[in-house]
Amino acid sequence: MKNKTIKQEFENSKVFTLAREKFPIMELLQAHLIKDGNMAGKTIGWNCHLTSITALAANVLLTAGAKLYMSECNASTSEDIACEYMQTQGATIYRGRGAKEEVISKSCHVISDTGLDLISTYLQKESLHKFGDNLNGACEITTSGITRLRKLKDVPFPVINLNDGIIKSRIENFHGVGEGMVEALNSLIAKTWQNKTIGVVGYGYVGAGTARYLSMEGASVVVAEINPVRALLAHYDRFAVSNLNDLAALCPIIITATGQSNLLDEHFFDRCVDGVLIVNAGHWSDEINLTLLASLAKEIDDTKPGIKTFLLKKSGKKISIALDGNPANVVLLTGSIEPTLLHLTSEILSISYLINQSNTQRLAFGELKVPDAVEYTVGNLALEALGHRAD
């Protein structure tokens, strides 16, 4: 009875209803996978944000016959109702300490990762000869994860770089996160951010989308980017370009979007505008370096929902941090669900591709681009879900 109640509650939720009635790409993907038949009996390990939107995608894999083992990539973004629903549908979910070790112990055929945590754990354990040879390959969806991947040597299986695919980078990262950050700011501080100067740190697709959508809503955006090509792009996109510390002194609101751990240092905090609000859009929850900030503070006020304010010992300035540095659009589930569903479709089709290719040919080891066939299939499914014809 409890499982039935959970299922009913989830399937009556806003996310489920929107996906079914406005953008039914998951139903089309499910039919595609069932027709293909390659998921039946395959074991998939998935380290991801355990949200309601992810639950829609998990249900597709399970219905197609996969065995699904999942770990949370960030406890702050996990939704209890989504986790309970996925479990009622047949997924096994691990949360907290040891979750990733549990997933990789299942001799997965494919693992899909967020931040390279699952892949790194697998490689560490594999060196101890604890696993068989079932693994056909892996996927990684974040800039931070791909950065970590490129520092590794001799990765003994293919890893599809979903982050740099067209669907993930230009639609989900740019439009999805950009729109989501506008809604996140509205949720955190209502309309008081409009007509203010907002700093965006990092000008990859996440930063560029965030800058574009904030400017469309009336903000004056300043960009800090150490990559000279991206900084030049920001200039020609008509944003002011600055360095990180000068940006700190200009902007009462700052969005971080680099995917880099411990991005902000003491000098940055010293330069910040008194009363600044810093919000993260990048993957790592420690991008803002809260440990350092707490050590610099003589007092921390957490009475305002979703925001902690640090009173600095040396300068007496107040620095406010949203949502403990976790990615605001994911924690608050803001923005349209369509870009995220598109990304998840790309992720699942990449998993399917790795399974299919293992049966027909040996893929190169290490980083691989998203196959064109995957991107084209996502495009066709999405256009059909939107009521358009690709031809």
N, C-alpha and C positions, 0 to 999 in steps of 0.2 A: 504493500500500500504506500509506503514511504517513497519507493522508487517511482511509482506512478504519479504521486503528487509532485515530485521534483521535475519529472518529465513534463507534466502539464504546466507547471509554473514557468519553466524555461521556454516552452513552445508557445506560451502566451506573452512572452516578453517583447519589448519594443524591437530589440535587435533581431530576434527570430522573425517577427512579423515584417519588418522592413526588408530583410533579405529575401523572404519568400514572395512578397507582393511587389516590391519595387526593383529588385535586382537579383533574379533567381539563378545566378551563375553557379551556385553550389549544386542545385538540382541538375543542371546541364553537365557539370563536371562529374557528378555521381554516375549519370547515365553513360558518360564517356568511359569511365574507369571500369564499370561493370561490363560494358561491351568488350573492352580490351582484355579483361580477365586476369591481368598479371599481378594484381595485388593479393589475390586469394592465397592465404596461408603465409604471407610474407610478414616478417617482424620489423616494425619501424620504431626507432627511437627518436623522440622529438623533445628538444629543449627549447621552450618558448614562453611567451606571455600567456598565462592560462586565463584567457578572457572569454567573454561570451562569443565574440567573433571567431576566436580560435575554435571554440566548441562546434561551430557550424562546419568548419573544415575537418575537424577530427571525426565528426559523424560520417562525412563522406568516405574517409579512409576505412572506417569500421564497416560501413555498409558494403564497401567493395571487397571486404573479406580480409583486411589486414589485421594483424595483432599489433596493438598500439601501446607503447610504454612512453610516458611523458614525465618530464621534470620541469619545474618552474625556473625560469631564468631570473626572475625578480619577484620576491615574495610580496612586494608592495603593489604589483600589478595583477596578482592572482585574485580571481573572483570565486568565492566559495560556491555559489550556485552553479557557475560554469563547470567547476571541477566535479561537483556532485552529479551534474547532468552527464558529463563525459563518462563518468564511472558507471552510471546506469546503462549507458549505451555499449559498454564493454571495454573502455580504455582503463589502463592501470596507471595511476598517477602517484608520483612521489614528490613530496614537498619537504623543504628543510634540509638539514645536514645529511649528506650521504645520498641525496636523490639521484645525482648524476651517475654515481657508481652503481646504483641499483639498475638504472636504465641500460647502461652498457654491458651489464652482466647477462643480458638476455640474448646475446649472440645475434644482434640485429643485422638485417640485410642492408638497410640504409639508415643513416642517422642524419637528422636535420637540426641545425644548431643556430643559436642566437648568442653571439659573442665568443664563439669557439670554445666554450666551456666544456661541452660534451665531447667534442673532438679531442681536446687536450687531455681530458680525463681518459678517454679511450687509448690515446697514444701512450700515456704513462702506464696504464694497466697492461697494454699489449706488450710493452717491453718486459713485463714480468711473466709473459707467456700464459696469461689467464684466459685467453679467448681463442676461438677457432677462426676459420677462414671464411665465415659467412658474409662478411662486410663487402658489399659491392661498391660503395661510395658514400659520399656525404654532401650536404648542402650547408651553406652559411649565408645569413641574410643581412649582416651588419657591416658597416665600415670598420668598426673596432675589431670585429672578428676576422675580417680579411687582412687587416693590418697585422694581427697576430699570426695569421696563417703564413704570410709572406716572410716572416722571420724564422719559420721552421725549415728544417732541412729534411729532404727525403721522406715526405709524407707518402706512406705506402698504399694510397688509394686515391681516386679522383675526388675533388671537392668542387662542386658547382658554386660559383660566385654569384649568388642571386642578387646581392646588393648592387652590382653594377649592371644588371640587366635593365632593359628599357622599362619593363612594367614596374619593377621595384623602385628604380632610381627616379624616373621621370614622372611617374604617376603617384605611387604610394609615398615616396620620400618627399617629392616636391609638392604636389597638390594635397595629398592626404595629411601630411604633417603640417604643412603651411596653414591649411584651413583649421586643423585641429588646434594649433597654437593660438589662433585668434579666439576660438571658443574657450580655450583654457584660460586665457587672460580675462575674458569676460566673466568666467566663473570665479576666478580668484579675486579680481579687483574691479569687476563691473566695467563701466565705460571710461573710467578715469585714465586709462592708458592712451586713449586716442588724442591726437594732436600733441603728443609728447615725443621726445627723442628716445628711440629704443636702439640699443646696441645688439647686434647679432654677431656672435663669435663663431666663425667657421662659415665658409661659403661653398660647401658641397651642395648636393641637391636638397638636403634637409634645411641648411642655412639659407640657401637661395629661395626655396619655397616659403620659408618663414618670413624672410625679408619682403618678398613680393606680396604676400597676403596681408602682412601688417601695414605696408604702405598703401594698399588698396583701401584699408579701413581708416586711413588718415594719419598714421604715424610717420614721423620723420626717422628714417633708418640709417644708422651708421654701421658699417661692416668692418670687422677685423679678421684678416686672413693672411697667414704666413706664406701660403703658396702664391707666387707672383702671378701665375696665369689666372687662378681663381680671383685674386684681388683685382686683376684687370677686367675680368668679366663683371665683377660687382660694379666697377667704375662705369662700364658701358651699359650696364643695366640701370644706370643713373642713381646709384647709391653713393653716399659719402664713404670714403675708405680711410681707415685709421689703423694705428697699431693698438694692441690690446690694452696697454696702460693708459694711453690717451683716451681711448674709448671709455674706460672706467670713469674718468674724470668728467665725461660729457653726459652720460646717460643715466637717468633715474630708474630705467628698467633695462635689464640685460638678459638676453637669451643665449645660452651656450648650445652649440650644435656641432661639436667636433668629434665626439666619440672617443675622446682622449681622457684617460684617468688623471686625476689630480692636475687639471689644467690651470687652475688659479692659484697664485702664490701670495705671500704676505704683502709684497709690493703692490700687487693688484688690489688687494683689499684696502690697503692704505690709501690708494688713489681714488677709490670709489666715492661717488656722490653720497652724502649723508642721507640715509633712508632708502637706498637703492633696493630694488627687488630683483633677485636673480632667479631665473627659471631655466630648467634644463630641458632640451629637446634631444640630447644625445643618448646613446645607449647606457653608458656607465652611470650608476647612481652616485659614484664618487668623482664625477667630472668637476664638480664645484669644490671638492676638497673640504668637506665638512669637518673632518678631523682636525685639520689645520685651523679652520675658522673657529672651531670651539676652543682651541688652545689659546687663541688670541682674544677671546671674549671674557669679560668679567661677569656677564649676566646674559641669560638666554630666556627669552619670553616666547612661550608657545601657546598663548591663550587664543590667538586668532586661528580659526580652522584652516589647516593646510599650509600655514606659514609660520616659520620660526624666525625670530628677530634676535640677532646677536649684537650686543653692545660691546664695542671694542675697548680694551683696556687703555691702549695708548692714545687714541684720537678721540674717543667718546662717540664715534660715529655708530649709527645703526645700520646693519646690513641684514636684509630679510631674504630668506631662502624658501622657495615654494616646494612643498611635497618631499622634503628631505633629499632634494636633488634628483629624485626619480623623474623619468620622462613624463612631463605633465600631460601630454595628449593621450598617453597610454593609461596612466593612472586614472584620469578623469573620463576616459573613453569619449573624447571629443572629436568632432569632425565627421564627415560622411563615412559610412561603412564601406562604400564602394571601393575606394583605393586599397583598403586592407584586404577585402575579399579578392581583389585582383592579384595582389601579392601572394595571398595564400593559395590561389589557384595556380600561380606560377611555381610556387614551392612544391605543391603536391604533384604537378606534372613533371617537375624535375626529379622527384623521388621515383615516379613511374618510369621516367627515361632511364635512370640508373639501373632499375630492375630489368627493363627491356634490353638495354645494351649489354648487360652482363651475360645475357643469353646468346648474343650474336657476335660480339666483338669485345676486345679488351681496350678500355679507354686509357688515355694517358693518366699517370698519377699526378697529384698536385692540383693546383688551381685550374679550373676550366670555366670558360664563359657559358652563360645560359644558352643552350642550343636554340637556333632559330626556330626549329620545329615547335619547341615549347612556347616561345613568345607568340608565334603565329596561331597556335591553338588557343592560347589565352585570349588573343585578340578576337578570334572567331566566336568563341564562347561568350565573351563580353558583349560583342555587338549583337549577338542573338538575344542575350539577356536584356539588352537595352531596346530591343525591337527593331534593330537595323540588320541589314544584310551586308556582309563583307564584300560580296561580289556585285 
